[in-house]
Amino acid sequence: MKRIEAKHPWAVRWTHWINFPILFGMIYTGLMIYWASDTYRIGWGSFTLFHFFPDWFYALFGLSHKLSNGMAWHFFLAWIFAINGFLYVTYTALSGEWRYLVPDRNSFSEAAQVMLHDLGIRKSAPPQGRFNGAQKIAYTGIVLMGMGSLITGLAIYKVVQFSWLVTLLGGYRAARYEHFLLTMAYLMFFLVHVSQVLRAGWNNFRAMVTGYEIKTEDAHAGRTQA
Amino acid sequence: MPEEPKLDPVAEAEARRIADNDRAVEAEMRLRTRRGFLAGGVAAVGAFAAWEWIRTRRPDSGEPWPLRRVLDTNEELARDYFSRRRLAREFPVSEAPKELRVNERIGMEDPLDLAEWKLIVTNADRDDADDSGNNTLSMADIRKLPYAEHVTELKCIEGWSQKVHWGGARFADFAAVYAPKKGWGYVGMETPDAGYYVGLDLDSAMQPQTLLCYEMNGEPLPEPHGAPLRLVIPTKYGIKNLKRIGRIFYSQERPRDYWAELGYDWYAGL
């Protein structure tokens, strides 16, 4: 028997969907800035496996020669990113929603089982509440990453006024590098997140828009499936 | 005729009840879905419209005016927070490389003629200024001021940074002798041909690490780095560190700034 169940509160849905284009904008304008001094690479000594980024990349996304425009947008969107993130964290903290989101002792072993299941090695998924262990780790981690971007960003932006922070982060160059690494980590998160959403299906995705999901209760066993 | 299988009336009623319920649930969810995606769609169109609106506004010094307002607001907040006591990190002299990247030569296209070079100071609070309010100084006048040196990281707005060992006179010591008029909050600097020019808030200029610099690595400042006299201001991006200073003028308003006219933040403070 089917029933409708509330899943995501409106505050979580709105902050999530506001964050999506804003974070995209932060990354895009961040790349417009990075273009002006694109020094990072994967390589050893004189050997470069991959340069961040090849010319075709900048050309494809139209990122070249836009440093000043990139900075102007970046320092505008950063306010929305910070305020939206602050509202999300405040809401989850005060409403008690954080209990669904913050990993506990069991989350890490559960996350390993989820991973084995997703890779097709383990037959059944471990039983879970609203979010499984892997999700808890991911959703708490992404909030910490957001804070990390704000902190490293502030350190680069006002390096003399916040020199104590810069020292803590290992210096100006280190802070810039950390800011960049976090951006790359967002892209990884995004890839996994979107593929998991596609796997989880329509009912799950719809819940992030409407707030509600349909649950089917097996009348005999009394078991609930999302 | 084959006999119809007999249905258990209880089970039949139960099955109908479940089917009715599920239909009602699906209908209710369709309604919620329509409502949710409609709200989402409106929000998405609104966000796109906001982006399009900002992007197409009349440019103010190279950026759409709403973005220029944000840069200026960020500047106000940064200036409220700024303190002259906060210093840029200093490094041991041994960590300063001998070579410094030369990024631009704007305002230095003419060959340097040291014999011709002079520093014009405008609007200083002094009785010995000429009719135009100018004082004309030589390098000897600058060298009379107390000597200061530091190794700090020069930070280019492009993103690269480099430690440099600078030496010269503190701007604060210069401004003690050639003081701004009372209540004036800005200072501008230009190359002799006025091809490159920067504007500074006096607060940043008076920070003790700001130098009128004439030495690099303990040697006279090389020509590509702005001989005979350049500005070193570690609380600002490299774009404000003007080379080959020809004129220093105090101002009541933000002086024009080469890169701020081309879309960059006027304050460019670190």
Interface residues (C-beta under 8 A of the other chain):
Chain A: M1 K2 R3 I4 W17 P21 I33 Y34 A36 S37 T39 L67 S68 N69 M71 A72 W73 F75 F76 W79 Y157 K158 V159 V160 Q161 S163 V166 T167 G171 Y172 R173 R176 R206 V209 T210 G211 Y212 I214 A219
Chain B: E14 I18 N21 D22 V25 E26 E28 M29 R32 T33 R35 G36 F37 G40 A43 A47 G62 E63 P66 L67 R68 V70 L71 N74 A78 Y81 F82 S83 R86 L87 A88 R89 E153 K155 C156 I157 E158 G159 W160 S161 P234 T235 W259 L262 G263 Y264 D265 G269 L270
